[in-house]
């Protein structure tokens, strides 16, 4: 009964948005730009990974891209698009210090609180923290005490805990390559770096580890404290494992059934989080092999309770939607975003076989699920032009040419990187920048709320999730026909700004 109530609530929220809008649901048409000269490659240690970081590293507002290369060197691709709304172009301007091999992924964040974005780089080998400088220059941090062992790292997230001058960093490791009985049932642990006095010491080992492929610090309870969600790969933990949520107290502990946590096992690859119901609490989309899962948050029990509503909303995406291969799909990076600016969030999933797994589809096109007026999702990737058959991995769903429409960039395994430029937005939109004083200059943990004719849309500022990569860009909201909306920020800790009336089709910045 509870699941049915949740479904009705979600459909009601989406339908309420639709009733205030005149425009019908429309499928955006993407233009594929020339393939970028970058390939994620390597042996079995690079079957997973292939992440992509999107952030502005040269100060021109156009998001640049840092792409994992696996056995190939990683690349920094400068966004050289000439004008807002112009045709997307990128140029390889990778500093020598960034031409690193063994890279599985990367996440942008301002580690040292100087207002310049840095990079946490995940590797098969020692992980790295790179200090960002002007004009896309980088150098290794040497003054933070951060050290990393020779791990196989495939997941990452970060948050700022109260009173600390540096972020808490979580690195999710995969199979322990030193285990002679591996690789099956040889999962490594999550490593939690908590700062002490402005430096990092030895990491805390969060055990058990079940081969993490995605993790996300999120203030799921809206209490001002983020907990760590971990999505794990059943292929290697085989049995006895499950998805995890760590309660981040002085001594982190796993949530259990006594807290309301529901045991769930899948071939976890990626996490996307977004409030779709308008109740202020985030739903999640989990990618896997054959099991792309959409779960709605249930606030009634008071604990970390998400209920599976995948079939109710048409978000299964469990088999290829085009082509002749009917075997199960393999989902990797997932992201929520309003690709047609109709005021309803959609879902993009990068897909592709791990390598040659015979039980999974080899020809496995990417998925683009468009949310309709009834709240249900429809597959439109082929019609939109983004149904690539490459072995996709990490991705970015961001506005790359600053025209207000979300574009798509994807890193592929053993194939060149792809970029699709979205058509100009058909509805109104808004971007919201949020900044705060050091140390947490990105205001990670804050929520932005937009009040419009269809209700309130909320987005949380996070670092993590997806598959091995993330974006540090302004939050993007589709507004449909609304020409003005009210916006406010709820800062980490609970204080909030006043509602501000903002005109559509531009950017607004909130500073604490």
C-alpha positions, 0 to 999 in steps of 0.5 A: 500500500505504501508503494501505491501511495508514493506512486500516486504522490509522484504522479500527482506532483508531475501532473500538477506541473503539467497542468500549468503548462501549455506546451506539449511534451517535445523530444529534443534533437541533438547534433553529434559533433565531430568525435573527440580524439580520446579513447578509454582503454586498457585490460580488465582493470579498465573494464569499469571506470572511464569517468568524465569531469566537467568544470570551468578551469579557465574562467570563461564560463564554458565547461571544460572536460577532463576525461579518464584514459585508462591505459591511455593518458588522461586528457584535459579538453578545453572548451573552445566554443566561441560564443554562447549558443555556438557550435561546440568545439574542444581542443586538447590542452592537457598539461604534462602533469595531467597526462596520467595513465591508470586514471579511472575517473575524476571529480572537480571540487575546491579542496583548499577553499581558494575559490579555484576548482581542484581535481580528485583523480581516481586511479588503478594505482595511487589516487591523486589530489590535483590543485587547480591554478589559473588557465587550466594549470594544475599541480599535485597537492603536497601540503595536505598530508594526503597519501594513497596506496596502490588501489583500484579506485572506482568511486568517489564522493566528498562532503564538508563536516561541521567545523572542518577546514578540508572536505571529508573524502571517500574513495571506493575501491573495487577488487583487491588485486593482491588477494591470491584468491580473487577476483571473486569475493575479493572486494576491497574497502571504502577509504574515508579521509577525515581531516585533522587540523588542516591535514589528512592522516591515515584513512578510516577503512569502512568495512565490509566493502563490496566492490563499490562503483559509485557513491554519494554523500547526500543529506537525504533526511534534510537534517544538515548532515550528509550520509554516504550511499554506496552502490556495489557490484554483485559480479565480484562480491557474488553473495553476502553483499548489498547496497550500503548507506553509512551513517556519518557519525563520529564512528560511521556505521551501516544503516540496517533494517532497524533504521528502515534500510531495505536490503538490496543487491544488484550489479551496481554501476552508478547513482543519480539523485534528484527530488522528483516528487516536490516533497524536498526529499531525493529519489534515486536512479541506480544503474546496473546490468539488466536492472536500471532501478528508480526508487522513490523516497518515503519520508513517513517512516523517518529513516532511509527508506526508498521503495522501488517504483521502476515499473510504475514509472516506465524507467526500467531500460533493462534491454536495448530499445533499438537494434537486434540484441535482446540481451540485458542492458548494462547501465553506467553513468546516470544523470537527471536533467531537464533536456527539453526545458518543460519543467520535468526532469529527464534521465540520461544513462550511458550504456555498454557491455563490460567487454564481451560478457555473453549474457549482456547485450553487445549492441547496447544503445544509450538511454534518454528517458523523457518524463511526460505530463503523467510523470511516466518516462518514455525512451527517446534516445534514438529519436533524439539522436544519442543512441550510440552503440559504443561501449559508453562509460562516464558522461556529463549532462551539462550546458556546454555551449551556454545556451540554456539547453543541456548537452551530452558528452560521453567517454567510451571504452575502446572507441572515441569520445562523443559529444552531442549538442542539444537544440536551443531550448524550447522552454524557459530555464534558469541557472543558479550559481551558489558560493560560500566563504572558505572552506566550503566555497561550493556550498556542498550540502546546500539545497536550491529551491525554485518555486514556479507555477507547477510547484517547488523544484529542489536540487542538492549541491553534491560531489559524487555519484554518477559513474567515476565522474561528476560536474561542477557547474551551475544548477540547471532548472527547466521552467517551461512557460514560467517567465519569472520564478522565486528562488532561495538557497538553504545552506548547510546547517539549515539557514536559508535566504529569502525568496528572490524573484528571478527572471527566466533565461539567465543566471543568478548567483547566491553568495553566503 
